[in-house]
Amino acid sequence: MQTWLDAVGRALASDYALAVELLRCRRLIKGYSDTHARGARCASTACCAQPRFWPDATAPAPRCARLREAALRDAEGQALDQALRAMQLTA
């Protein structure tokens, strides 16, 4: 939670639209047990683990939105992994 809030705060200082998209990533975390863990991983991967890429990215807010939407497409995270590869954001 704190990592996510920190990412939102950093983004808010320079890019309001990105901060809003990062806030929207919170909807990835739902349920409990395995469902919660998968959602937390997707949220972390889609939004909080990626801020190191945002300062150099063109249109970071739309990129974050695309990652979030990909994470919502399937519970296993395959769409998110594919979107990360397409954006060349694999760690």
PDB file of N, CA, C and O in Angstrom:
ATOM      1  N   MET A   1       0.827  -1.183   0.000  1.00  0.00           N
ATOM      2  CA  MET A   1       0.000   0.000   0.000  1.00  0.00           C
ATOM      3  C   MET A   1       0.879   1.258   0.000  1.00  0.00           C
ATOM      4  O   MET A   1       0.626   2.198  -0.753  1.00  0.00           O
ATOM      5  N   GLN A   2       1.906   1.265   0.846  1.00  0.00           N
ATOM      6  CA  GLN A   2       2.759   2.450   0.935  1.00  0.00           C
ATOM      7  C   GLN A   2       3.522   2.691  -0.359  1.00  0.00           C
ATOM      8  O   GLN A   2       3.694   3.838  -0.772  1.00  0.00           O
ATOM      9  N   THR A   3       3.979   1.622  -1.001  1.00  0.00           N
ATOM     10  CA  THR A   3       4.684   1.766  -2.276  1.00  0.00           C
ATOM     11  C   THR A   3       3.780   2.417  -3.310  1.00  0.00           C
ATOM     12  O   THR A   3       4.203   3.295  -4.061  1.00  0.00           O
ATOM     13  N   TRP A   4       2.533   1.976  -3.337  1.00  0.00           N
ATOM     14  CA  TRP A   4       1.553   2.523  -4.271  1.00  0.00           C
ATOM     15  C   TRP A   4       1.308   4.000  -3.981  1.00  0.00           C
ATOM     16  O   TRP A   4       1.317   4.827  -4.893  1.00  0.00           O
ATOM     17  N   LEU A   5       1.090   4.329  -2.706  1.00  0.00           N
ATOM     18  CA  LEU A   5       0.857   5.726  -2.329  1.00  0.00           C
ATOM     19  C   LEU A   5       2.064   6.599  -2.659  1.00  0.00           C
ATOM     20  O   LEU A   5       1.906   7.733  -3.110  1.00  0.00           O
ATOM     21  N   ASP A   6       3.254   6.080  -2.439  1.00  0.00           N
ATOM     22  CA  ASP A   6       4.474   6.826  -2.771  1.00  0.00           C
ATOM     23  C   ASP A   6       4.556   7.090  -4.273  1.00  0.00           C
ATOM     24  O   ASP A   6       4.926   8.185  -4.696  1.00  0.00           O
ATOM     25  N   ALA A   7       4.211   6.090  -5.072  1.00  0.00           N
ATOM     26  CA  ALA A   7       4.235   6.250  -6.534  1.00  0.00           C
ATOM     27  C   ALA A   7       3.231   7.309  -6.968  1.00  0.00           C
ATOM     28  O   ALA A   7       3.526   8.130  -7.837  1.00  0.00           O
ATOM     29  N   VAL A   8       2.049   7.292  -6.367  1.00  0.00           N
ATOM     30  CA  VAL A   8       1.033   8.301  -6.685  1.00  0.00           C
ATOM     31  C   VAL A   8       1.546   9.693  -6.313  1.00  0.00           C
ATOM     32  O   VAL A   8       1.394  10.634  -7.091  1.00  0.00           O
ATOM     33  N   GLY A   9       2.145   9.829  -5.143  1.00  0.00           N
ATOM     34  CA  GLY A   9       2.683  11.117  -4.710  1.00  0.00           C
ATOM     35  C   GLY A   9       3.767  11.639  -5.621  1.00  0.00           C
ATOM     36  O   GLY A   9       3.796  12.829  -5.938  1.00  0.00           O
ATOM     37  N   ARG A  10       4.666  10.759  -6.049  1.00  0.00           N
ATOM     38  CA  ARG A  10       5.729  11.183  -6.972  1.00  0.00           C
ATOM     39  C   ARG A  10       5.130  11.651  -8.299  1.00  0.00           C
ATOM     40  O   ARG A  10       5.540  12.670  -8.855  1.00  0.00           O
ATOM     41  N   ALA A  11       4.164  10.895  -8.790  1.00  0.00           N
ATOM     42  CA  ALA A  11       3.543  11.256 -10.066  1.00  0.00           C
ATOM     43  C   ALA A  11       2.771  12.568  -9.944  1.00  0.00           C
ATOM     44  O   ALA A  11       2.806  13.395 -10.856  1.00  0.00           O
ATOM     45  N   LEU A  12       2.086  12.761  -8.839  1.00  0.00           N
ATOM     46  CA  LEU A  12       1.276  13.961  -8.651  1.00  0.00           C
ATOM     47  C   LEU A  12       2.116  15.229  -8.718  1.00  0.00           C
ATOM     48  O   LEU A  12       1.637  16.275  -9.156  1.00  0.00           O
ATOM     49  N   ALA A  13       3.346  15.137  -8.293  1.00  0.00           N
ATOM     50  CA  ALA A  13       4.232  16.299  -8.297  1.00  0.00           C
ATOM     51  C   ALA A  13       4.507  16.819  -9.705  1.00  0.00           C
ATOM     52  O   ALA A  13       4.796  18.002  -9.887  1.00  0.00           O
ATOM     53  N   SER A  14       4.418  15.941 -10.697  1.00  0.00           N
ATOM     54  CA  SER A  14       4.783  16.379 -12.041  1.00  0.00           C
ATOM     55  C   SER A  14       3.782  16.001 -13.137  1.00  0.00           C
ATOM     56  O   SER A  14       3.825  16.575 -14.226  1.00  0.00           O
ATOM     57  N   ASP A  15       2.886  15.050 -12.872  1.00  0.00           N
ATOM     58  CA  ASP A  15       1.988  14.569 -13.927  1.00  0.00           C
ATOM     59  C   ASP A  15       0.665  14.125 -13.313  1.00  0.00           C
ATOM     60  O   ASP A  15       0.512  12.976 -12.899  1.00  0.00           O
ATOM     61  N   TYR A  16      -0.283  15.050 -13.263  1.00  0.00           N
ATOM     62  CA  TYR A  16      -1.586  14.774 -12.652  1.00  0.00           C
ATOM     63  C   TYR A  16      -2.283  13.577 -13.305  1.00  0.00           C
ATOM     64  O   TYR A  16      -2.828  12.721 -12.608  1.00  0.00           O
ATOM     65  N   ALA A  17      -2.269  13.515 -14.626  1.00  0.00           N
ATOM     66  CA  ALA A  17      -2.950  12.423 -15.333  1.00  0.00           C
ATOM     67  C   ALA A  17      -2.363  11.062 -14.959  1.00  0.00           C
ATOM     68  O   ALA A  17      -3.102  10.091 -14.794  1.00  0.00           O
ATOM     69  N   LEU A  18      -1.052  10.991 -14.826  1.00  0.00           N
ATOM     70  CA  LEU A  18      -0.424   9.733 -14.411  1.00  0.00           C
ATOM     71  C   LEU A  18      -0.821   9.386 -12.983  1.00  0.00           C
ATOM     72  O   LEU A  18      -1.086   8.222 -12.682  1.00  0.00           O
ATOM     73  N   ALA A  19      -0.865  10.379 -12.102  1.00  0.00           N
ATOM     74  CA  ALA A  19      -1.280  10.122 -10.719  1.00  0.00           C
ATOM     75  C   ALA A  19      -2.681   9.539 -10.678  1.00  0.00           C
ATOM     76  O   ALA A  19      -2.945   8.615  -9.908  1.00  0.00           O
ATOM     77  N   VAL A  20      -3.579  10.063 -11.493  1.00  0.00           N
ATOM     78  CA  VAL A  20      -4.945   9.538 -11.553  1.00  0.00           C
ATOM     79  C   VAL A  20      -4.939   8.088 -12.034  1.00  0.00           C
ATOM     80  O   VAL A  20      -5.636   7.241 -11.473  1.00  0.00           O
ATOM     81  N   GLU A  21      -4.153   7.804 -13.071  1.00  0.00           N
ATOM     82  CA  GLU A  21      -4.089   6.419 -13.575  1.00  0.00           C
ATOM     83  C   GLU A  21      -3.521   5.480 -12.514  1.00  0.00           C
ATOM     84  O   GLU A  21      -3.991   4.351 -12.371  1.00  0.00           O
ATOM     85  N   LEU A  22      -2.521   5.934 -11.776  1.00  0.00           N
ATOM     86  CA  LEU A  22      -1.975   5.095 -10.709  1.00  0.00           C
ATOM     87  C   LEU A  22      -3.020   4.849  -9.630  1.00  0.00           C
ATOM     88  O   LEU A  22      -3.100   3.745  -9.092  1.00  0.00           O
ATOM     89  N   LEU A  23      -3.815   5.850  -9.307  1.00  0.00           N
ATOM     90  CA  LEU A  23      -4.904   5.654  -8.339  1.00  0.00           C
ATOM     91  C   LEU A  23      -5.891   4.615  -8.844  1.00  0.00           C
ATOM     92  O   LEU A  23      -6.384   3.799  -8.064  1.00  0.00           O
ATOM     93  N   ARG A  24      -6.177   4.633 -10.104  1.00  0.00           N
ATOM     94  CA  ARG A  24      -7.120   3.669 -10.691  1.00  0.00           C
ATOM     95  C   ARG A  24      -6.593   2.240 -10.621  1.00  0.00           C
ATOM     96  O   ARG A  24      -7.375   1.290 -10.658  1.00  0.00           O
ATOM     97  N   CYS A  25      -5.290   2.081 -10.522  1.00  0.00           N
ATOM     98  CA  CYS A  25      -4.714   0.736 -10.426  1.00  0.00           C
ATOM     99  C   CYS A  25      -5.153   0.011  -9.157  1.00  0.00           C
ATOM    100  O   CYS A  25      -5.096  -1.217  -9.097  1.00  0.00           O
ATOM    101  N   ARG A  26      -5.580   0.742  -8.163  1.00  0.00           N
ATOM    102  CA  ARG A  26      -6.007   0.115  -6.910  1.00  0.00           C
ATOM    103  C   ARG A  26      -7.158  -0.864  -7.137  1.00  0.00           C
ATOM    104  O   ARG A  26      -7.327  -1.806  -6.363  1.00  0.00           O
ATOM    105  N   ARG A  27      -7.946  -0.654  -8.185  1.00  0.00           N
ATOM    106  CA  ARG A  27      -9.066  -1.569  -8.431  1.00  0.00           C
ATOM    107  C   ARG A  27      -8.605  -2.973  -8.846  1.00  0.00           C
ATOM    108  O   ARG A  27      -9.407  -3.905  -8.899  1.00  0.00           O
ATOM    109  N   LEU A  28      -7.329  -3.110  -9.133  1.00  0.00           N
ATOM    110  CA  LEU A  28      -6.803  -4.440  -9.452  1.00  0.00           C
ATOM    111  C   LEU A  28      -6.769  -5.345  -8.221  1.00  0.00           C
ATOM    112  O   LEU A  28      -6.793  -6.570  -8.345  1.00  0.00           O
ATOM    113  N   ILE A  29      -6.713  -4.745  -7.049  1.00  0.00           N
ATOM    114  CA  ILE A  29      -6.593  -5.532  -5.818  1.00  0.00           C
ATOM    115  C   ILE A  29      -7.983  -5.744  -5.234  1.00  0.00           C
ATOM    116  O   ILE A  29      -8.641  -4.805  -4.786  1.00  0.00           O
ATOM    117  N   LYS A  30      -8.407  -6.994  -5.249  1.00  0.00           N
ATOM    118  CA  LYS A  30      -9.723  -7.342  -4.730  1.00  0.00           C
ATOM    119  C   LYS A  30      -9.697  -8.771  -4.229  1.00  0.00           C
ATOM    120  O   LYS A  30      -8.721  -9.493  -4.432  1.00  0.00           O
ATOM    121  N   GLY A  31     -10.757  -9.169  -3.583  1.00  0.00           N
ATOM    122  CA  GLY A  31     -10.863 -10.538  -3.109  1.00  0.00           C
ATOM    123  C   GLY A  31      -9.953 -10.821  -1.932  1.00  0.00           C
ATOM    124  O   GLY A  31      -9.550  -9.923  -1.192  1.00  0.00           O
ATOM    125  N   TYR A  32      -9.644 -12.085  -1.784  1.00  0.00           N
ATOM    126  CA  TYR A  32      -8.793 -12.541  -0.687  1.00  0.00           C
ATOM    127  C   TYR A  32      -7.995 -13.737  -1.156  1.00  0.00           C
ATOM    128  O   TYR A  32      -8.250 -14.280  -2.231  1.00  0.00           O
ATOM    129  N   SER A  33      -7.053 -14.139  -0.370  1.00  0.00           N
ATOM    130  CA  SER A  33      -6.211 -15.301  -0.627  1.00  0.00           C
ATOM    131  C   SER A  33      -5.504 -15.184  -1.980  1.00  0.00           C
ATOM    132  O   SER A  33      -4.857 -14.174  -2.257  1.00  0.00           O
ATOM    133  N   ASP A  34      -5.625 -16.205  -2.813  1.00  0.00           N
ATOM    134  CA  ASP A  34      -4.924 -16.225  -4.099  1.00  0.00           C
ATOM    135  C   ASP A  34      -5.374 -15.103  -5.027  1.00  0.00           C
ATOM    136  O   ASP A  34      -4.559 -14.514  -5.736  1.00  0.00           O
ATOM    137  N   THR A  35      -6.667 -14.810  -5.021  1.00  0.00           N
ATOM    138  CA  THR A  35      -7.187 -13.734  -5.860  1.00  0.00           C
ATOM    139  C   THR A  35      -6.575 -12.397  -5.462  1.00  0.00           C
ATOM    140  O   THR A  35      -6.181 -11.603  -6.316  1.00  0.00           O
ATOM    141  N   HIS A  36      -6.501 -12.159  -4.174  1.00  0.00           N
ATOM    142  CA  HIS A  36      -5.907 -10.923  -3.671  1.00  0.00           C
ATOM    143  C   HIS A  36      -4.419 -10.854  -4.035  1.00  0.00           C
ATOM    144  O   HIS A  36      -3.923  -9.809  -4.457  1.00  0.00           O
ATOM    145  N   ALA A  37      -3.727 -11.959  -3.870  1.00  0.00           N
ATOM    146  CA  ALA A  37      -2.289 -11.999  -4.174  1.00  0.00           C
ATOM    147  C   ALA A  37      -2.034 -11.732  -5.656  1.00  0.00           C
ATOM    148  O   ALA A  37      -1.120 -10.983  -6.001  1.00  0.00           O
ATOM    149  N   ARG A  38      -2.839 -12.341  -6.539  1.00  0.00           N
ATOM    150  CA  ARG A  38      -2.678 -12.102  -7.982  1.00  0.00           C
ATOM    151  C   ARG A  38      -2.958 -10.639  -8.316  1.00  0.00           C
ATOM    152  O   ARG A  38      -2.228 -10.025  -9.095  1.00  0.00           O
ATOM    153  N   GLY A  39      -4.013 -10.085  -7.727  1.00  0.00           N
ATOM    154  CA  GLY A  39      -4.340  -8.681  -7.972  1.00  0.00           C
ATOM    155  C   GLY A  39      -3.247  -7.757  -7.492  1.00  0.00           C
ATOM    156  O   GLY A  39      -2.910  -6.781  -8.163  1.00  0.00           O
ATOM    157  N   ALA A  40      -2.691  -8.059  -6.336  1.00  0.00           N
ATOM    158  CA  ALA A  40      -1.613  -7.236  -5.792  1.00  0.00           C
ATOM    159  C   ALA A  40      -0.386  -7.299  -6.698  1.00  0.00           C
ATOM    160  O   ALA A  40       0.275  -6.286  -6.925  1.00  0.00           O
ATOM    161  N   ARG A  41      -0.084  -8.492  -7.215  1.00  0.00           N
ATOM    162  CA  ARG A  41       1.045  -8.628  -8.137  1.00  0.00           C
ATOM    163  C   ARG A  41       0.802  -7.812  -9.403  1.00  0.00           C
ATOM    164  O   ARG A  41       1.695  -7.110  -9.876  1.00  0.00           O
ATOM    165  N   CYS A  42      -0.402  -7.908  -9.946  1.00  0.00           N
ATOM    166  CA  CYS A  42      -0.721  -7.150 -11.157  1.00  0.00           C
ATOM    167  C   CYS A  42      -0.654  -5.652 -10.899  1.00  0.00           C
ATOM    168  O   CYS A  42      -0.128  -4.906 -11.726  1.00  0.00           O
ATOM    169  N   ALA A  43      -1.173  -5.207  -9.779  1.00  0.00           N
ATOM    170  CA  ALA A  43      -1.140  -3.774  -9.459  1.00  0.00           C
ATOM    171  C   ALA A  43       0.295  -3.305  -9.309  1.00  0.00           C
ATOM    172  O   ALA A  43       0.665  -2.238  -9.799  1.00  0.00           O
ATOM    173  N   SER A  44       1.082  -4.093  -8.642  1.00  0.00           N
ATOM    174  CA  SER A  44       2.485  -3.728  -8.436  1.00  0.00           C
ATOM    175  C   SER A  44       3.233  -3.698  -9.765  1.00  0.00           C
ATOM    176  O   SER A  44       4.009  -2.780 -10.032  1.00  0.00           O
ATOM    177  N   THR A  45       2.995  -4.691 -10.578  1.00  0.00           N
ATOM    178  CA  THR A  45       3.678  -4.770 -11.862  1.00  0.00           C
ATOM    179  C   THR A  45       3.204  -3.671 -12.803  1.00  0.00           C
ATOM    180  O   THR A  45       4.015  -3.014 -13.456  1.00  0.00           O
ATOM    181  N   ALA A  46       1.895  -3.472 -12.871  1.00  0.00           N
ATOM    182  CA  ALA A  46       1.343  -2.510 -13.827  1.00  0.00           C
ATOM    183  C   ALA A  46       1.630  -1.077 -13.440  1.00  0.00           C
ATOM    184  O   ALA A  46       1.826  -0.233 -14.314  1.00  0.00           O
ATOM    185  N   CYS A  47       1.660  -0.783 -12.166  1.00  0.00           N
ATOM    186  CA  CYS A  47       1.706   0.623 -11.768  1.00  0.00           C
ATOM    187  C   CYS A  47       2.860   0.976 -10.850  1.00  0.00           C
ATOM    188  O   CYS A  47       3.607   1.913 -11.135  1.00  0.00           O
ATOM    189  N   CYS A  48       3.019   0.268  -9.785  1.00  0.00           N
ATOM    190  CA  CYS A  48       3.993   0.694  -8.773  1.00  0.00           C
ATOM    191  C   CYS A  48       5.411   0.281  -9.117  1.00  0.00           C
ATOM    192  O   CYS A  48       6.354   0.996  -8.779  1.00  0.00           O
ATOM    193  N   ALA A  49       5.585  -0.836  -9.769  1.00  0.00           N
ATOM    194  CA  ALA A  49       6.943  -1.277 -10.087  1.00  0.00           C
ATOM    195  C   ALA A  49       7.482  -0.545 -11.310  1.00  0.00           C
ATOM    196  O   ALA A  49       8.679  -0.611 -11.590  1.00  0.00           O
ATOM    197  N   GLN A  50       6.620   0.148 -12.035  1.00  0.00           N
ATOM    198  CA  GLN A  50       7.027   0.737 -13.292  1.00  0.00           C
ATOM    199  C   GLN A  50       7.409   2.209 -13.258  1.00  0.00           C
ATOM    200  O   GLN A  50       7.876   2.704 -14.284  1.00  0.00           O
ATOM    201  N   PRO A  51       7.250   2.958 -12.154  1.00  0.00           N
ATOM    202  CA  PRO A  51       7.549   4.395 -12.230  1.00  0.00           C
ATOM    203  C   PRO A  51       8.939   4.729 -12.745  1.00  0.00           C
ATOM    204  O   PRO A  51       9.145   5.822 -13.274  1.00  0.00           O
ATOM    205  N   ARG A  52       9.874   3.842 -12.610  1.00  0.00           N
ATOM    206  CA  ARG A  52      11.210   4.156 -13.142  1.00  0.00           C
ATOM    207  C   ARG A  52      11.159   4.331 -14.659  1.00  0.00           C
ATOM    208  O   ARG A  52      12.055   4.943 -15.239  1.00  0.00           O
ATOM    209  N   PHE A  53      10.119   3.800 -15.305  1.00  0.00           N
ATOM    210  CA  PHE A  53       9.973   3.950 -16.750  1.00  0.00           C
ATOM    211  C   PHE A  53       9.207   5.211 -17.134  1.00  0.00           C
ATOM    212  O   PHE A  53       9.390   5.728 -18.236  1.00  0.00           O
ATOM    213  N   TRP A  54       8.356   5.712 -16.248  1.00  0.00           N
ATOM    214  CA  TRP A  54       7.457   6.807 -16.622  1.00  0.00           C
ATOM    215  C   TRP A  54       8.168   8.109 -16.976  1.00  0.00           C
ATOM    216  O   TRP A  54       7.752   8.745 -17.944  1.00  0.00           O
ATOM    217  N   PRO A  55       9.202   8.555 -16.273  1.00  0.00           N
ATOM    218  CA  PRO A  55       9.780   9.861 -16.618  1.00  0.00           C
ATOM    219  C   PRO A  55      10.276   9.949 -18.058  1.00  0.00           C
ATOM    220  O   PRO A  55      10.232  11.022 -18.660  1.00  0.00           O
ATOM    221  N   ASP A  56      10.739   8.856 -18.608  1.00  0.00           N
ATOM    222  CA  ASP A  56      11.264   8.867 -19.972  1.00  0.00           C
ATOM    223  C   ASP A  56      10.219   8.464 -21.007  1.00  0.00           C
ATOM    224  O   ASP A  56      10.482   8.503 -22.209  1.00  0.00           O
ATOM    225  N   ALA A  57       9.046   8.080 -20.545  1.00  0.00           N
ATOM    226  CA  ALA A  57       8.028   7.552 -21.449  1.00  0.00           C
ATOM    227  C   ALA A  57       7.249   8.694 -22.108  1.00  0.00           C
ATOM    228  O   ALA A  57       7.018   9.742 -21.505  1.00  0.00           O
ATOM    229  N   THR A  58       6.860   8.466 -23.337  1.00  0.00           N
ATOM    230  CA  THR A  58       5.943   9.364 -24.009  1.00  0.00           C
ATOM    231  C   THR A  58       4.541   8.967 -23.562  1.00  0.00           C
ATOM    232  O   THR A  58       4.188   7.789 -23.601  1.00  0.00           O
ATOM    233  N   ALA A  59       3.754   9.927 -23.146  1.00  0.00           N
ATOM    234  CA  ALA A  59       2.373   9.703 -22.722  1.00  0.00           C
ATOM    235  C   ALA A  59       2.280   8.631 -21.627  1.00  0.00           C
ATOM    236  O   ALA A  59       1.666   7.586 -21.842  1.00  0.00           O
ATOM    237  N   PRO A  60       2.878   8.877 -20.464  1.00  0.00           N
ATOM    238  CA  PRO A  60       2.879   7.853 -19.422  1.00  0.00           C
ATOM    239  C   PRO A  60       1.497   7.479 -18.895  1.00  0.00           C
ATOM    240  O   PRO A  60       1.264   6.316 -18.565  1.00  0.00           O
ATOM    241  N   ALA A  61       0.581   8.434 -18.809  1.00  0.00           N
ATOM    242  CA  ALA A  61      -0.756   8.108 -18.285  1.00  0.00           C
ATOM    243  C   ALA A  61      -1.477   7.094 -19.176  1.00  0.00           C
ATOM    244  O   ALA A  61      -2.001   6.110 -18.656  1.00  0.00           O
ATOM    245  N   PRO A  62      -1.523   7.293 -20.487  1.00  0.00           N
ATOM    246  CA  PRO A  62      -2.159   6.283 -21.334  1.00  0.00           C
ATOM    247  C   PRO A  62      -1.455   4.922 -21.280  1.00  0.00           C
ATOM    248  O   PRO A  62      -2.098   3.875 -21.365  1.00  0.00           O
ATOM    249  N   ARG A  63      -0.132   4.954 -21.138  1.00  0.00           N
ATOM    250  CA  ARG A  63       0.597   3.681 -21.036  1.00  0.00           C
ATOM    251  C   ARG A  63       0.191   2.948 -19.761  1.00  0.00           C
ATOM    252  O   ARG A  63      -0.033   1.738 -19.780  1.00  0.00           O
ATOM    253  N   CYS A  64       0.096   3.678 -18.661  1.00  0.00           N
ATOM    254  CA  CYS A  64      -0.328   3.072 -17.399  1.00  0.00           C
ATOM    255  C   CYS A  64      -1.751   2.530 -17.527  1.00  0.00           C
ATOM    256  O   CYS A  64      -2.051   1.439 -17.042  1.00  0.00           O
ATOM    257  N   ALA A  65      -2.624   3.296 -18.181  1.00  0.00           N
ATOM    258  CA  ALA A  65      -4.015   2.844 -18.380  1.00  0.00           C
ATOM    259  C   ALA A  65      -4.051   1.554 -19.189  1.00  0.00           C
ATOM    260  O   ALA A  65      -4.811   0.639 -18.870  1.00  0.00           O
ATOM    261  N   ARG A  66      -3.229   1.478 -20.240  1.00  0.00           N
ATOM    262  CA  ARG A  66      -3.188   0.242 -21.047  1.00  0.00           C
ATOM    263  C   ARG A  66      -2.725  -0.948 -20.218  1.00  0.00           C
ATOM    264  O   ARG A  66      -3.263  -2.047 -20.349  1.00  0.00           O
ATOM    265  N   LEU A  67      -1.730  -0.733 -19.366  1.00  0.00           N
ATOM    266  CA  LEU A  67      -1.257  -1.827 -18.509  1.00  0.00           C
ATOM    267  C   LEU A  67      -2.343  -2.256 -17.521  1.00  0.00           C
ATOM    268  O   LEU A  67      -2.545  -3.449 -17.293  1.00  0.00           O
ATOM    269  N   ARG A  68      -3.033  -1.288 -16.940  1.00  0.00           N
ATOM    270  CA  ARG A  68      -4.096  -1.618 -15.988  1.00  0.00           C
ATOM    271  C   ARG A  68      -5.207  -2.414 -16.681  1.00  0.00           C
ATOM    272  O   ARG A  68      -5.674  -3.425 -16.155  1.00  0.00           O
ATOM    273  N   GLU A  69      -5.620  -1.957 -17.846  1.00  0.00           N
ATOM    274  CA  GLU A  69      -6.678  -2.659 -18.577  1.00  0.00           C
ATOM    275  C   GLU A  69      -6.230  -4.071 -18.971  1.00  0.00           C
ATOM    276  O   GLU A  69      -7.027  -5.008 -18.946  1.00  0.00           O
ATOM    277  N   ALA A  70      -4.979  -4.213 -19.328  1.00  0.00           N
ATOM    278  CA  ALA A  70      -4.463  -5.544 -19.646  1.00  0.00           C
ATOM    279  C   ALA A  70      -4.511  -6.431 -18.402  1.00  0.00           C
ATOM    280  O   ALA A  70      -4.864  -7.607 -18.492  1.00  0.00           O
ATOM    281  N   ALA A  71      -4.160  -5.877 -17.254  1.00  0.00           N
ATOM    282  CA  ALA A  71      -4.177  -6.655 -16.010  1.00  0.00           C
ATOM    283  C   ALA A  71      -5.589  -7.084 -15.655  1.00  0.00           C
ATOM    284  O   ALA A  71      -5.780  -8.140 -15.053  1.00  0.00           O
ATOM    285  N   LEU A  72      -6.573  -6.289 -16.015  1.00  0.00           N
ATOM    286  CA  LEU A  72      -7.965  -6.629 -15.710  1.00  0.00           C
ATOM    287  C   LEU A  72      -8.534  -7.684 -16.655  1.00  0.00           C
ATOM    288  O   LEU A  72      -9.554  -8.301 -16.349  1.00  0.00           O
ATOM    289  N   ARG A  73      -7.885  -7.897 -17.797  1.00  0.00           N
ATOM    290  CA  ARG A  73      -8.410  -8.836 -18.793  1.00  0.00           C
ATOM    291  C   ARG A  73      -8.404 -10.289 -18.348  1.00  0.00           C
ATOM    292  O   ARG A  73      -9.320 -11.041 -18.680  1.00  0.00           O
ATOM    293  N   ASP A  74      -7.392 -10.690 -17.605  1.00  0.00           N
ATOM    294  CA  ASP A  74      -7.342 -12.088 -17.179  1.00  0.00           C
ATOM    295  C   ASP A  74      -6.671 -12.204 -15.819  1.00  0.00           C
ATOM    296  O   ASP A  74      -5.732 -11.473 -15.502  1.00  0.00           O
ATOM    297  N   ALA A  75      -7.169 -13.126 -15.038  1.00  0.00           N
ATOM    298  CA  ALA A  75      -6.698 -13.293 -13.659  1.00  0.00           C
ATOM    299  C   ALA A  75      -5.271 -13.827 -13.590  1.00  0.00           C
ATOM    300  O   ALA A  75      -4.573 -13.583 -12.606  1.00  0.00           O
ATOM    301  N   GLU A  76      -4.832 -14.539 -14.601  1.00  0.00           N
ATOM    302  CA  GLU A  76      -3.498 -15.135 -14.567  1.00  0.00           C
ATOM    303  C   GLU A  76      -2.394 -14.142 -14.897  1.00  0.00           C
ATOM    304  O   GLU A  76      -1.222 -14.409 -14.630  1.00  0.00           O
ATOM    305  N   GLY A  77      -2.750 -13.005 -15.473  1.00  0.00           N
ATOM    306  CA  GLY A  77      -1.754 -11.988 -15.781  1.00  0.00           C
ATOM    307  C   GLY A  77      -1.078 -12.146 -17.126  1.00  0.00           C
ATOM    308  O   GLY A  77      -0.086 -11.471 -17.401  1.00  0.00           O
ATOM    309  N   GLN A  78      -1.596 -13.028 -17.971  1.00  0.00           N
ATOM    310  CA  GLN A  78      -0.967 -13.234 -19.274  1.00  0.00           C
ATOM    311  C   GLN A  78      -1.091 -12.005 -20.165  1.00  0.00           C
ATOM    312  O   GLN A  78      -0.148 -11.653 -20.873  1.00  0.00           O
ATOM    313  N   ALA A  79      -2.250 -11.351 -20.135  1.00  0.00           N
ATOM    314  CA  ALA A  79      -2.441 -10.144 -20.948  1.00  0.00           C
ATOM    315  C   ALA A  79      -1.512  -9.032 -20.472  1.00  0.00           C
ATOM    316  O   ALA A  79      -0.974  -8.278 -21.283  1.00  0.00           O
ATOM    317  N   LEU A  80      -1.324  -8.930 -19.155  1.00  0.00           N
ATOM    318  CA  LEU A  80      -0.416  -7.928 -18.612  1.00  0.00           C
ATOM    319  C   LEU A  80       1.015  -8.220 -19.050  1.00  0.00           C
ATOM    320  O   LEU A  80       1.727  -7.312 -19.480  1.00  0.00           O
ATOM    321  N   ASP A  81       1.435  -9.455 -18.948  1.00  0.00           N
ATOM    322  CA  ASP A  81       2.788  -9.819 -19.374  1.00  0.00           C
ATOM    323  C   ASP A  81       3.000  -9.494 -20.852  1.00  0.00           C
ATOM    324  O   ASP A  81       4.057  -9.000 -21.245  1.00  0.00           O
ATOM    325  N   GLN A  82       1.995  -9.773 -21.653  1.00  0.00           N
ATOM    326  CA  GLN A  82       2.074  -9.489 -23.086  1.00  0.00           C
ATOM    327  C   GLN A  82       2.164  -7.975 -23.328  1.00  0.00           C
ATOM    328  O   GLN A  82       2.950  -7.525 -24.161  1.00  0.00           O
ATOM    329  N   ALA A  83       1.366  -7.200 -22.605  1.00  0.00           N
ATOM    330  CA  ALA A  83       1.411  -5.738 -22.755  1.00  0.00           C
ATOM    331  C   ALA A  83       2.766  -5.186 -22.322  1.00  0.00           C
ATOM    332  O   ALA A  83       3.305  -4.283 -22.962  1.00  0.00           O
ATOM    333  N   LEU A  84       3.311  -5.725 -21.244  1.00  0.00           N
ATOM    334  CA  LEU A  84       4.639  -5.283 -20.788  1.00  0.00           C
ATOM    335  C   LEU A  84       5.696  -5.561 -21.842  1.00  0.00           C
ATOM    336  O   LEU A  84       6.558  -4.723 -22.105  1.00  0.00           O
ATOM    337  N   ARG A  85       5.624  -6.752 -22.451  1.00  0.00           N
ATOM    338  CA  ARG A  85       6.588  -7.082 -23.510  1.00  0.00           C
ATOM    339  C   ARG A  85       6.403  -6.145 -24.709  1.00  0.00           C
ATOM    340  O   ARG A  85       7.381  -5.682 -25.296  1.00  0.00           O
ATOM    341  N   ALA A  86       5.154  -5.870 -25.067  1.00  0.00           N
ATOM    342  CA  ALA A  86       4.888  -5.001 -26.220  1.00  0.00           C
ATOM    343  C   ALA A  86       5.425  -3.592 -25.993  1.00  0.00           C
ATOM    344  O   ALA A  86       5.858  -2.930 -26.936  1.00  0.00           O
ATOM    345  N   MET A  87       5.397  -3.139 -24.750  1.00  0.00           N
ATOM    346  CA  MET A  87       5.910  -1.810 -24.414  1.00  0.00           C
ATOM    347  C   MET A  87       7.395  -1.852 -24.042  1.00  0.00           C
ATOM    348  O   MET A  87       7.984  -0.830 -23.691  1.00  0.00           O
ATOM    349  N   GLN A  88       7.979  -3.023 -24.119  1.00  0.00           N
ATOM    350  CA  GLN A  88       9.379  -3.234 -23.764  1.00  0.00           C
ATOM    351  C   GLN A  88       9.661  -2.784 -22.330  1.00  0.00           C
ATOM    352  O   GLN A  88      10.654  -2.110 -22.059  1.00  0.00           O
ATOM    353  N   LEU A  89       8.757  -3.175 -21.413  1.00  0.00           N
ATOM    354  CA  LEU A  89       8.886  -2.823 -20.004  1.00  0.00           C
ATOM    355  C   LEU A  89       9.198  -4.024 -19.135  1.00  0.00           C
ATOM    356  O   LEU A  89       9.071  -3.940 -17.913  1.00  0.00           O
ATOM    357  N   THR A  90       9.595  -5.116 -19.715  1.00  0.00           N
ATOM    358  CA  THR A  90       9.938  -6.275 -18.907  1.00  0.00           C
ATOM    359  C   THR A  90      11.191  -5.975 -18.118  1.00  0.00           C
ATOM    360  O   THR A  90      12.155  -5.414 -18.639  1.00  0.00           O
ATOM    361  N   ALA A  91      11.162  -6.358 -16.848  1.00  0.00           N
ATOM    362  CA  ALA A  91      12.297  -6.071 -15.967  1.00  0.00           C
ATOM    363  C   ALA A  91      13.380  -7.104 -16.123  1.00  0.00           C
ATOM    364  O   ALA A  91      14.412  -7.021 -15.458  1.00  0.00           O
TER     365      ALA A  91
END
